[in-house]
C-alpha cells in the first residue's frame, strides 16, 4: 500500500492470520453442522435442534469472510 507521501506500507500480518483462523472456525462449524444433520436424520431427531442452532449461530460468518476477503490485502489468486 502506498500513502500520499510515497511511503510504502506493508499490511499487518495479523489481518491475514485472522482471516485464515476465521476460515478454519467456519469450516469446523460447517463440518459440525453436517455431522449433526446426519445424526438427526439417521439416528436421533433430537439432534435437529443442535443443527438449527449451529446454522443460526455461524451464518453471518460467511458474509464477514466475504467482506474480509475483499478488504484484506490478499493477492488476486487468493481472492
PDB file of N, CA, C and O in Angstrom, chain B, residues numbered from 101:
ATOM      1  N   UNK B 101       0.838  -1.176   0.000  1.00  0.00           N
ATOM      2  CA  UNK B 101       0.000   0.000   0.000  1.00  0.00           C
ATOM      3  C   UNK B 101       0.883   1.239   0.000  1.00  0.00           C
ATOM      4  O   UNK B 101       1.901   1.275   0.691  1.00  0.00           O
ATOM      5  N   UNK B 102       0.507   2.242  -0.759  1.00  0.00           N
ATOM      6  CA  UNK B 102       1.268   3.466  -0.839  1.00  0.00           C
ATOM      7  C   UNK B 102       0.444   4.606  -0.264  1.00  0.00           C
ATOM      8  O   UNK B 102      -0.742   4.727  -0.567  1.00  0.00           O
ATOM      9  N   UNK B 103       1.045   5.421   0.544  1.00  0.00           N
ATOM     10  CA  UNK B 103       0.370   6.581   1.102  1.00  0.00           C
ATOM     11  C   UNK B 103       0.590   7.781   0.193  1.00  0.00           C
ATOM     12  O   UNK B 103       1.267   7.673  -0.830  1.00  0.00           O
ATOM     13  N   UNK B 104       0.021   8.924   0.561  1.00  0.00           N
ATOM     14  CA  UNK B 104       0.177  10.139  -0.233  1.00  0.00           C
ATOM     15  C   UNK B 104       1.616  10.629  -0.261  1.00  0.00           C
ATOM     16  O   UNK B 104       2.009  11.333  -1.190  1.00  0.00           O
ATOM     17  N   UNK B 105       2.388  10.275   0.719  1.00  0.00           N
ATOM     18  CA  UNK B 105       3.770  10.717   0.790  1.00  0.00           C
ATOM     19  C   UNK B 105       4.718   9.804   0.024  1.00  0.00           C
ATOM     20  O   UNK B 105       5.925  10.043   0.009  1.00  0.00           O
ATOM     21  N   UNK B 106       4.196   8.775  -0.604  1.00  0.00           N
ATOM     22  CA  UNK B 106       5.026   7.849  -1.361  1.00  0.00           C
ATOM     23  C   UNK B 106       5.662   6.781  -0.505  1.00  0.00           C
ATOM     24  O   UNK B 106       6.515   6.034  -0.985  1.00  0.00           O
ATOM     25  N   UNK B 107       5.271   6.690   0.746  1.00  0.00           N
ATOM     26  CA  UNK B 107       5.828   5.686   1.645  1.00  0.00           C
ATOM     27  C   UNK B 107       5.071   4.381   1.441  1.00  0.00           C
ATOM     28  O   UNK B 107       3.840   4.361   1.469  1.00  0.00           O
ATOM     29  N   UNK B 108       5.791   3.318   1.242  1.00  0.00           N
ATOM     30  CA  UNK B 108       5.168   2.018   1.041  1.00  0.00           C
ATOM     31  C   UNK B 108       4.979   1.361   2.396  1.00  0.00           C
ATOM     32  O   UNK B 108       5.936   1.172   3.147  1.00  0.00           O
ATOM     33  N   UNK B 109       3.730   1.013   2.704  1.00  0.00           N
ATOM     34  CA  UNK B 109       3.425   0.336   3.966  1.00  0.00           C
ATOM     35  C   UNK B 109       3.052  -1.102   3.671  1.00  0.00           C
ATOM     36  O   UNK B 109       2.267  -1.380   2.764  1.00  0.00           O
ATOM     37  N   UNK B 110       3.608  -1.996   4.429  1.00  0.00           N
ATOM     38  CA  UNK B 110       3.220  -3.398   4.291  1.00  0.00           C
ATOM     39  C   UNK B 110       2.064  -3.666   5.245  1.00  0.00           C
ATOM     40  O   UNK B 110       2.069  -3.177   6.374  1.00  0.00           O
ATOM     41  N   UNK B 111       1.087  -4.428   4.811  1.00  0.00           N
ATOM     42  CA  UNK B 111      -0.055  -4.709   5.688  1.00  0.00           C
ATOM     43  C   UNK B 111       0.365  -5.570   6.872  1.00  0.00           C
ATOM     44  O   UNK B 111       1.308  -6.357   6.797  1.00  0.00           O
ATOM     45  N   UNK B 112      -0.356  -5.395   7.944  1.00  0.00           N
ATOM     46  CA  UNK B 112      -0.060  -6.162   9.144  1.00  0.00           C
ATOM     47  C   UNK B 112      -0.378  -7.632   8.902  1.00  0.00           C
ATOM     48  O   UNK B 112      -1.423  -7.948   8.334  1.00  0.00           O
ATOM     49  N   UNK B 113       0.504  -8.534   9.321  1.00  0.00           N
ATOM     50  CA  UNK B 113       0.252  -9.962   9.078  1.00  0.00           C
ATOM     51  C   UNK B 113      -0.927 -10.495   9.883  1.00  0.00           C
ATOM     52  O   UNK B 113      -1.478 -11.539   9.536  1.00  0.00           O
ATOM     53  N   UNK B 114      -1.328  -9.805  10.948  1.00  0.00           N
ATOM     54  CA  UNK B 114      -2.441 -10.296  11.752  1.00  0.00           C
ATOM     55  C   UNK B 114      -3.749 -10.258  10.979  1.00  0.00           C
ATOM     56  O   UNK B 114      -4.679 -10.996  11.307  1.00  0.00           O
ATOM     57  N   UNK B 115      -3.839  -9.409   9.955  1.00  0.00           N
ATOM     58  CA  UNK B 115      -5.066  -9.363   9.147  1.00  0.00           C
ATOM     59  C   UNK B 115      -5.243 -10.678   8.400  1.00  0.00           C
ATOM     60  O   UNK B 115      -6.330 -11.255   8.389  1.00  0.00           O
ATOM     61  N   UNK B 116      -4.172 -11.143   7.779  1.00  0.00           N
ATOM     62  CA  UNK B 116      -4.244 -12.399   7.038  1.00  0.00           C
ATOM     63  C   UNK B 116      -4.362 -13.594   7.978  1.00  0.00           C
ATOM     64  O   UNK B 116      -5.105 -14.532   7.690  1.00  0.00           O
ATOM     65  N   UNK B 117      -3.650 -13.575   9.082  1.00  0.00           N
ATOM     66  CA  UNK B 117      -3.730 -14.678  10.036  1.00  0.00           C
ATOM     67  C   UNK B 117      -5.132 -14.753  10.637  1.00  0.00           C
ATOM     68  O   UNK B 117      -5.675 -15.843  10.818  1.00  0.00           O
ATOM     69  N   UNK B 118      -5.713 -13.601  10.945  1.00  0.00           N
ATOM     70  CA  UNK B 118      -7.081 -13.570  11.461  1.00  0.00           C
ATOM     71  C   UNK B 118      -8.085 -14.111  10.463  1.00  0.00           C
ATOM     72  O   UNK B 118      -9.021 -14.820  10.832  1.00  0.00           O
ATOM     73  N   UNK B 119      -7.886 -13.772   9.190  1.00  0.00           N
ATOM     74  CA  UNK B 119      -8.775 -14.290   8.153  1.00  0.00           C
ATOM     75  C   UNK B 119      -8.688 -15.803   8.067  1.00  0.00           C
ATOM     76  O   UNK B 119      -9.713 -16.483   8.016  1.00  0.00           O
ATOM     77  N   UNK B 120      -7.482 -16.330   8.051  1.00  0.00           N
ATOM     78  CA  UNK B 120      -7.311 -17.775   7.951  1.00  0.00           C
ATOM     79  C   UNK B 120      -7.872 -18.489   9.189  1.00  0.00           C
ATOM     80  O   UNK B 120      -8.474 -19.556   9.069  1.00  0.00           O
ATOM     81  N   UNK B 121      -7.679 -17.909  10.362  1.00  0.00           N
ATOM     82  CA  UNK B 121      -8.213 -18.505  11.585  1.00  0.00           C
ATOM     83  C   UNK B 121      -9.746 -18.507  11.556  1.00  0.00           C
ATOM     84  O   UNK B 121     -10.377 -19.483  11.961  1.00  0.00           O
ATOM     85  N   UNK B 122     -10.332 -17.419  11.081  1.00  0.00           N
ATOM     86  CA  UNK B 122     -11.786 -17.351  10.976  1.00  0.00           C
ATOM     87  C   UNK B 122     -12.302 -18.350   9.943  1.00  0.00           C
ATOM     88  O   UNK B 122     -13.360 -18.950  10.139  1.00  0.00           O
ATOM     89  N   UNK B 123     -11.578 -18.531   8.867  1.00  0.00           N
ATOM     90  CA  UNK B 123     -11.970 -19.515   7.852  1.00  0.00           C
ATOM     91  C   UNK B 123     -11.910 -20.936   8.416  1.00  0.00           C
ATOM     92  O   UNK B 123     -12.753 -21.768   8.079  1.00  0.00           O
ATOM     93  N   UNK B 124     -10.937 -21.216   9.257  1.00  0.00           N
ATOM     94  CA  UNK B 124     -10.845 -22.538   9.890  1.00  0.00           C
ATOM     95  C   UNK B 124     -12.026 -22.756  10.817  1.00  0.00           C
ATOM     96  O   UNK B 124     -12.623 -23.832  10.814  1.00  0.00           O
ATOM     97  N   UNK B 125     -12.372 -21.748  11.611  1.00  0.00           N
ATOM     98  CA  UNK B 125     -13.533 -21.860  12.504  1.00  0.00           C
ATOM     99  C   UNK B 125     -14.802 -22.082  11.694  1.00  0.00           C
ATOM    100  O   UNK B 125     -15.647 -22.895  12.070  1.00  0.00           O
ATOM    101  N   UNK B 126     -14.941 -21.355  10.573  1.00  0.00           N
ATOM    102  CA  UNK B 126     -16.107 -21.522   9.710  1.00  0.00           C
ATOM    103  C   UNK B 126     -16.200 -22.949   9.186  1.00  0.00           C
ATOM    104  O   UNK B 126     -17.279 -23.542   9.190  1.00  0.00           O
ATOM    105  N   UNK B 127     -15.091 -23.498   8.741  1.00  0.00           N
ATOM    106  CA  UNK B 127     -15.095 -24.865   8.214  1.00  0.00           C
ATOM    107  C   UNK B 127     -15.390 -25.895   9.298  1.00  0.00           C
ATOM    108  O   UNK B 127     -16.080 -26.882   9.041  1.00  0.00           O
ATOM    109  N   UNK B 128     -14.882 -25.680  10.493  1.00  0.00           N
ATOM    110  CA  UNK B 128     -15.200 -26.590  11.599  1.00  0.00           C
ATOM    111  C   UNK B 128     -16.691 -26.547  11.939  1.00  0.00           C
ATOM    112  O   UNK B 128     -17.301 -27.581  12.214  1.00  0.00           O
ATOM    113  N   UNK B 129     -17.268 -25.358  11.919  1.00  0.00           N
ATOM    114  CA  UNK B 129     -18.715 -25.235  12.162  1.00  0.00           C
ATOM    115  C   UNK B 129     -19.513 -25.919  11.055  1.00  0.00           C
ATOM    116  O   UNK B 129     -20.536 -26.549  11.323  1.00  0.00           O
ATOM    117  N   UNK B 130     -19.052 -25.798   9.830  1.00  0.00           N
ATOM    118  CA  UNK B 130     -19.735 -26.450   8.715  1.00  0.00           C
ATOM    119  C   UNK B 130     -19.681 -27.966   8.849  1.00  0.00           C
ATOM    120  O   UNK B 130     -20.673 -28.647   8.587  1.00  0.00           O
ATOM    121  N   UNK B 131     -18.547 -28.493   9.251  1.00  0.00           N
ATOM    122  CA  UNK B 131     -18.420 -29.938   9.460  1.00  0.00           C
ATOM    123  C   UNK B 131     -19.337 -30.393  10.584  1.00  0.00           C
ATOM    124  O   UNK B 131     -20.010 -31.417  10.467  1.00  0.00           O
ATOM    125  N   UNK B 132     -19.364 -29.627  11.683  1.00  0.00           N
ATOM    126  CA  UNK B 132     -20.247 -29.976  12.797  1.00  0.00           C
ATOM    127  C   UNK B 132     -21.708 -29.933  12.379  1.00  0.00           C
ATOM    128  O   UNK B 132     -22.507 -30.767  12.805  1.00  0.00           O
ATOM    129  N   UNK B 133     -22.050 -28.968  11.553  1.00  0.00           N
ATOM    130  CA  UNK B 133     -23.427 -28.872  11.057  1.00  0.00           C
ATOM    131  C   UNK B 133     -23.795 -30.100  10.228  1.00  0.00           C
ATOM    132  O   UNK B 133     -24.878 -30.662  10.393  1.00  0.00           O
ATOM    133  N   UNK B 134     -22.908 -30.509   9.349  1.00  0.00           N
ATOM    134  CA  UNK B 134     -23.181 -31.683   8.522  1.00  0.00           C
ATOM    135  C   UNK B 134     -23.276 -32.954   9.353  1.00  0.00           C
ATOM    136  O   UNK B 134     -24.111 -33.816   9.077  1.00  0.00           O
ATOM    137  N   UNK B 135     -22.433 -33.074  10.359  1.00  0.00           N
ATOM    138  CA  UNK B 135     -22.494 -34.253  11.225  1.00  0.00           C
ATOM    139  C   UNK B 135     -23.798 -34.298  12.017  1.00  0.00           C
ATOM    140  O   UNK B 135     -24.401 -35.361  12.162  1.00  0.00           O
ATOM    141  N   UNK B 136     -24.237 -33.138  12.533  1.00  0.00           N
ATOM    142  CA  UNK B 136     -25.469 -33.129  13.325  1.00  0.00           C
ATOM    143  C   UNK B 136     -26.705 -33.380  12.474  1.00  0.00           C
ATOM    144  O   UNK B 136     -27.658 -33.999  12.947  1.00  0.00           O
ATOM    145  N   UNK B 137     -26.712 -32.917  11.240  1.00  0.00           N
ATOM    146  CA  UNK B 137     -27.878 -33.200  10.393  1.00  0.00           C
ATOM    147  C   UNK B 137     -27.909 -34.682  10.026  1.00  0.00           C
ATOM    148  O   UNK B 137     -28.986 -35.260   9.888  1.00  0.00           O
ATOM    149  N   UNK B 138     -26.754 -35.293   9.869  1.00  0.00           N
ATOM    150  CA  UNK B 138     -26.721 -36.724   9.594  1.00  0.00           C
ATOM    151  C   UNK B 138     -27.198 -37.545  10.777  1.00  0.00           C
ATOM    152  O   UNK B 138     -27.953 -38.503  10.615  1.00  0.00           O
ATOM    153  N   UNK B 139     -26.755 -37.167  11.962  1.00  0.00           N
ATOM    154  CA  UNK B 139     -27.195 -37.869  13.168  1.00  0.00           C
ATOM    155  C   UNK B 139     -28.693 -37.672  13.372  1.00  0.00           C
ATOM    156  O   UNK B 139     -29.397 -38.608  13.749  1.00  0.00           O
ATOM    157  N   UNK B 140     -29.184 -36.453  13.122  1.00  0.00           N
ATOM    158  CA  UNK B 140     -30.617 -36.175  13.298  1.00  0.00           C
ATOM    159  C   UNK B 140     -31.457 -36.961  12.302  1.00  0.00           C
ATOM    160  O   UNK B 140     -32.539 -37.437  12.646  1.00  0.00           O
ATOM    161  N   UNK B 141     -30.980 -37.101  11.091  1.00  0.00           N
ATOM    162  CA  UNK B 141     -31.762 -37.784  10.060  1.00  0.00           C
ATOM    163  C   UNK B 141     -31.740 -39.302  10.238  1.00  0.00           C
ATOM    164  O   UNK B 141     -32.772 -39.959  10.103  1.00  0.00           O
ATOM    165  N   UNK B 142     -30.575 -39.853  10.539  1.00  0.00           N
ATOM    166  CA  UNK B 142     -30.442 -41.308  10.565  1.00  0.00           C
ATOM    167  C   UNK B 142     -30.569 -41.939  11.946  1.00  0.00           C
ATOM    168  O   UNK B 142     -30.861 -43.131  12.046  1.00  0.00           O
ATOM    169  N   UNK B 143     -30.356 -41.168  13.016  1.00  0.00           N
ATOM    170  CA  UNK B 143     -30.286 -41.785  14.328  1.00  0.00           C
ATOM    171  C   UNK B 143     -31.293 -41.214  15.317  1.00  0.00           C
ATOM    172  O   UNK B 143     -32.184 -41.929  15.775  1.00  0.00           O
ATOM    173  N   UNK B 144     -31.160 -39.936  15.650  1.00  0.00           N
ATOM    174  CA  UNK B 144     -31.965 -39.347  16.712  1.00  0.00           C
ATOM    175  C   UNK B 144     -32.443 -37.956  16.285  1.00  0.00           C
ATOM    176  O   UNK B 144     -31.625 -37.043  16.169  1.00  0.00           O
ATOM    177  N   UNK B 145     -33.739 -37.772  16.050  1.00  0.00           N
ATOM    178  CA  UNK B 145     -34.247 -36.470  15.596  1.00  0.00           C
ATOM    179  C   UNK B 145     -34.040 -35.328  16.588  1.00  0.00           C
ATOM    180  O   UNK B 145     -34.201 -34.165  16.218  1.00  0.00           O
ATOM    181  N   UNK B 146     -33.691 -35.627  17.824  1.00  0.00           N
ATOM    182  CA  UNK B 146     -33.446 -34.569  18.802  1.00  0.00           C
ATOM    183  C   UNK B 146     -32.225 -33.724  18.422  1.00  0.00           C
ATOM    184  O   UNK B 146     -32.099 -32.588  18.878  1.00  0.00           O
ATOM    185  N   UNK B 147     -31.343 -34.255  17.609  1.00  0.00           N
ATOM    186  CA  UNK B 147     -30.161 -33.512  17.172  1.00  0.00           C
ATOM    187  C   UNK B 147     -30.499 -32.401  16.188  1.00  0.00           C
ATOM    188  O   UNK B 147     -29.651 -31.566  15.875  1.00  0.00           O
ATOM    189  N   UNK B 148     -31.733 -32.389  15.699  1.00  0.00           N
ATOM    190  CA  UNK B 148     -32.111 -31.354  14.730  1.00  0.00           C
ATOM    191  C   UNK B 148     -32.008 -29.960  15.348  1.00  0.00           C
ATOM    192  O   UNK B 148     -31.633 -29.006  14.666  1.00  0.00           O
ATOM    193  N   UNK B 149     -32.336 -29.837  16.626  1.00  0.00           N
ATOM    194  CA  UNK B 149     -32.246 -28.527  17.280  1.00  0.00           C
ATOM    195  C   UNK B 149     -30.788 -28.056  17.366  1.00  0.00           C
ATOM    196  O   UNK B 149     -30.520 -26.859  17.260  1.00  0.00           O
ATOM    197  N   UNK B 150     -29.854 -28.980  17.556  1.00  0.00           N
ATOM    198  CA  UNK B 150     -28.435 -28.617  17.563  1.00  0.00           C
ATOM    199  C   UNK B 150     -28.016 -28.152  16.177  1.00  0.00           C
ATOM    200  O   UNK B 150     -27.272 -27.181  16.040  1.00  0.00           O
ATOM    201  N   UNK B 151     -28.491 -28.843  15.156  1.00  0.00           N
ATOM    202  CA  UNK B 151     -28.196 -28.462  13.781  1.00  0.00           C
ATOM    203  C   UNK B 151     -28.701 -27.052  13.490  1.00  0.00           C
ATOM    204  O   UNK B 151     -27.970 -26.238  12.924  1.00  0.00           O
ATOM    205  N   UNK B 152     -29.928 -26.761  13.866  1.00  0.00           N
ATOM    206  CA  UNK B 152     -30.506 -25.436  13.625  1.00  0.00           C
ATOM    207  C   UNK B 152     -29.735 -24.374  14.410  1.00  0.00           C
ATOM    208  O   UNK B 152     -29.486 -23.283  13.897  1.00  0.00           O
ATOM    209  N   UNK B 153     -29.360 -24.686  15.639  1.00  0.00           N
ATOM    210  CA  UNK B 153     -28.588 -23.751  16.452  1.00  0.00           C
ATOM    211  C   UNK B 153     -27.252 -23.420  15.791  1.00  0.00           C
ATOM    212  O   UNK B 153     -26.830 -22.264  15.788  1.00  0.00           O
ATOM    213  N   UNK B 154     -26.583 -24.437  15.231  1.00  0.00           N
ATOM    214  CA  UNK B 154     -25.317 -24.200  14.543  1.00  0.00           C
ATOM    215  C   UNK B 154     -25.499 -23.321  13.313  1.00  0.00           C
ATOM    216  O   UNK B 154     -24.710 -22.405  13.080  1.00  0.00           O
ATOM    217  N   UNK B 155     -26.530 -23.596  12.529  1.00  0.00           N
ATOM    218  CA  UNK B 155     -26.765 -22.812  11.313  1.00  0.00           C
ATOM    219  C   UNK B 155     -27.028 -21.357  11.674  1.00  0.00           C
ATOM    220  O   UNK B 155     -26.480 -20.455  11.041  1.00  0.00           O
ATOM    221  N   UNK B 156     -27.848 -21.122  12.667  1.00  0.00           N
ATOM    222  CA  UNK B 156     -28.160 -19.750  13.057  1.00  0.00           C
ATOM    223  C   UNK B 156     -26.970 -19.080  13.733  1.00  0.00           C
ATOM    224  O   UNK B 156     -26.807 -17.863  13.646  1.00  0.00           O
ATOM    225  N   UNK B 157     -26.154 -19.857  14.393  1.00  0.00           N
ATOM    226  CA  UNK B 157     -25.036 -19.290  15.138  1.00  0.00           C
ATOM    227  C   UNK B 157     -23.903 -18.787  14.276  1.00  0.00           C
ATOM    228  O   UNK B 157     -23.287 -17.774  14.608  1.00  0.00           O
ATOM    229  N   UNK B 158     -23.610 -19.454  13.194  1.00  0.00           N
ATOM    230  CA  UNK B 158     -22.458 -19.034  12.401  1.00  0.00           C
ATOM    231  C   UNK B 158     -22.829 -18.587  10.992  1.00  0.00           C
ATOM    232  O   UNK B 158     -21.946 -18.462  10.144  1.00  0.00           O
ATOM    233  N   UNK B 159     -24.086 -18.347  10.720  1.00  0.00           N
ATOM    234  CA  UNK B 159     -24.494 -17.969   9.365  1.00  0.00           C
ATOM    235  C   UNK B 159     -23.909 -16.625   8.934  1.00  0.00           C
ATOM    236  O   UNK B 159     -23.602 -16.445   7.755  1.00  0.00           O
ATOM    237  N   UNK B 160     -23.752 -15.697   9.840  1.00  0.00           N
ATOM    238  CA  UNK B 160     -23.185 -14.400   9.489  1.00  0.00           C
ATOM    239  C   UNK B 160     -21.692 -14.439   9.224  1.00  0.00           C
ATOM    240  O   UNK B 160     -21.135 -13.508   8.643  1.00  0.00           O
ATOM    241  N   UNK B 161     -21.048 -15.506   9.645  1.00  0.00           N
ATOM    242  CA  UNK B 161     -19.608 -15.622   9.465  1.00  0.00           C
ATOM    243  C   UNK B 161     -19.221 -15.692   7.985  1.00  0.00           C
ATOM    244  O   UNK B 161     -18.146 -15.226   7.607  1.00  0.00           O
ATOM    245  N   UNK B 162     -20.069 -16.259   7.162  1.00  0.00           N
ATOM    246  CA  UNK B 162     -19.757 -16.331   5.731  1.00  0.00           C
ATOM    247  C   UNK B 162     -19.737 -14.941   5.104  1.00  0.00           C
ATOM    248  O   UNK B 162     -18.896 -14.662   4.249  1.00  0.00           O
ATOM    249  N   UNK B 163     -20.641 -14.074   5.514  1.00  0.00           N
ATOM    250  CA  UNK B 163     -20.648 -12.704   4.990  1.00  0.00           C
ATOM    251  C   UNK B 163     -19.443 -11.920   5.486  1.00  0.00           C
ATOM    252  O   UNK B 163     -18.876 -11.111   4.752  1.00  0.00           O
ATOM    253  N   UNK B 164     -19.057 -12.158   6.726  1.00  0.00           N
ATOM    254  CA  UNK B 164     -17.865 -11.498   7.261  1.00  0.00           C
ATOM    255  C   UNK B 164     -16.629 -11.931   6.481  1.00  0.00           C
ATOM    256  O   UNK B 164     -15.787 -11.100   6.142  1.00  0.00           O
ATOM    257  N   UNK B 165     -16.517 -13.216   6.197  1.00  0.00           N
ATOM    258  CA  UNK B 165     -15.372 -13.713   5.429  1.00  0.00           C
ATOM    259  C   UNK B 165     -15.367 -13.166   4.009  1.00  0.00           C
ATOM    260  O   UNK B 165     -14.306 -12.853   3.469  1.00  0.00           O
ATOM    261  N   UNK B 166     -16.532 -13.048   3.404  1.00  0.00           N
ATOM    262  CA  UNK B 166     -16.603 -12.495   2.051  1.00  0.00           C
ATOM    263  C   UNK B 166     -16.130 -11.048   2.032  1.00  0.00           C
ATOM    264  O   UNK B 166     -15.323 -10.672   1.182  1.00  0.00           O
ATOM    265  N   UNK B 167     -16.617 -10.246   2.946  1.00  0.00           N
ATOM    266  CA  UNK B 167     -16.174  -8.856   3.006  1.00  0.00           C
ATOM    267  C   UNK B 167     -14.706  -8.736   3.342  1.00  0.00           C
ATOM    268  O   UNK B 167     -14.002  -7.890   2.790  1.00  0.00           O
ATOM    269  N   UNK B 168     -14.240  -9.583   4.249  1.00  0.00           N
ATOM    270  CA  UNK B 168     -12.840  -9.567   4.668  1.00  0.00           C
ATOM    271  C   UNK B 168     -11.915  -9.929   3.512  1.00  0.00           C
ATOM    272  O   UNK B 168     -10.807  -9.401   3.417  1.00  0.00           O
ATOM    273  N   UNK B 169     -12.357 -10.818   2.639  1.00  0.00           N
ATOM    274  CA  UNK B 169     -11.521 -11.228   1.505  1.00  0.00           C
ATOM    275  C   UNK B 169     -11.280 -10.067   0.553  1.00  0.00           C
ATOM    276  O   UNK B 169     -10.228 -10.006  -0.084  1.00  0.00           O
ATOM    277  N   UNK B 170     -12.228  -9.143   0.443  1.00  0.00           N
ATOM    278  CA  UNK B 170     -12.061  -8.005  -0.461  1.00  0.00           C
ATOM    279  C   UNK B 170     -11.367  -6.825   0.211  1.00  0.00           C
ATOM    280  O   UNK B 170     -10.778  -5.983  -0.467  1.00  0.00           O
ATOM    281  N   UNK B 171     -11.433  -6.759   1.527  1.00  0.00           N
ATOM    282  CA  UNK B 171     -10.799  -5.657   2.245  1.00  0.00           C
ATOM    283  C   UNK B 171      -9.351  -5.971   2.574  1.00  0.00           C
ATOM    284  O   UNK B 171      -8.493  -5.092   2.497  1.00  0.00           O
ATOM    285  N   UNK B 172      -9.070  -7.207   2.940  1.00  0.00           N
ATOM    286  CA  UNK B 172      -7.723  -7.606   3.347  1.00  0.00           C
ATOM    287  C   UNK B 172      -6.775  -7.588   2.151  1.00  0.00           C
ATOM    288  O   UNK B 172      -7.198  -7.782   1.012  1.00  0.00           O
ATOM    289  N   UNK B 173      -5.503  -7.357   2.415  1.00  0.00           N
ATOM    290  CA  UNK B 173      -4.517  -7.262   1.328  1.00  0.00           C
ATOM    291  C   UNK B 173      -4.063  -8.638   0.830  1.00  0.00           C
ATOM    292  O   UNK B 173      -2.946  -9.076   1.107  1.00  0.00           O
ATOM    293  N   UNK B 174      -4.943  -9.303   0.099  1.00  0.00           N
ATOM    294  CA  UNK B 174      -4.607 -10.600  -0.483  1.00  0.00           C
ATOM    295  C   UNK B 174      -4.333 -10.430  -1.970  1.00  0.00           C
ATOM    296  O   UNK B 174      -4.791  -9.470  -2.590  1.00  0.00           O
ATOM    297  N   UNK B 175      -3.601 -11.348  -2.525  1.00  0.00           N
ATOM    298  CA  UNK B 175      -3.390 -11.339  -3.976  1.00  0.00           C
ATOM    299  C   UNK B 175      -4.685 -11.771  -4.660  1.00  0.00           C
ATOM    300  O   UNK B 175      -5.577 -12.337  -4.028  1.00  0.00           O
ATOM    301  N   UNK B 176      -4.772 -11.499  -5.945  1.00  0.00           N
ATOM    302  CA  UNK B 176      -5.972 -11.880  -6.694  1.00  0.00           C
ATOM    303  C   UNK B 176      -6.149 -13.389  -6.742  1.00  0.00           C
ATOM    304  O   UNK B 176      -7.276 -13.875  -6.843  1.00  0.00           O
ATOM    305  N   UNK B 177      -5.063 -14.129  -6.672  1.00  0.00           N
ATOM    306  CA  UNK B 177      -5.148 -15.578  -6.685  1.00  0.00           C
ATOM    307  C   UNK B 177      -5.867 -16.099  -5.445  1.00  0.00           C
ATOM    308  O   UNK B 177      -6.651 -17.044  -5.531  1.00  0.00           O
ATOM    309  N   UNK B 178      -5.605 -15.493  -4.302  1.00  0.00           N
ATOM    310  CA  UNK B 178      -6.265 -15.907  -3.067  1.00  0.00           C
ATOM    311  C   UNK B 178      -7.741 -15.498  -3.101  1.00  0.00           C
ATOM    312  O   UNK B 178      -8.605 -16.256  -2.663  1.00  0.00           O
ATOM    313  N   UNK B 179      -8.024 -14.325  -3.610  1.00  0.00           N
ATOM    314  CA  UNK B 179      -9.407 -13.860  -3.695  1.00  0.00           C
ATOM    315  C   UNK B 179     -10.209 -14.743  -4.604  1.00  0.00           C
ATOM    316  O   UNK B 179     -11.401 -14.507  -4.800  1.00  0.00           O
TER     317      UNK B 179
END
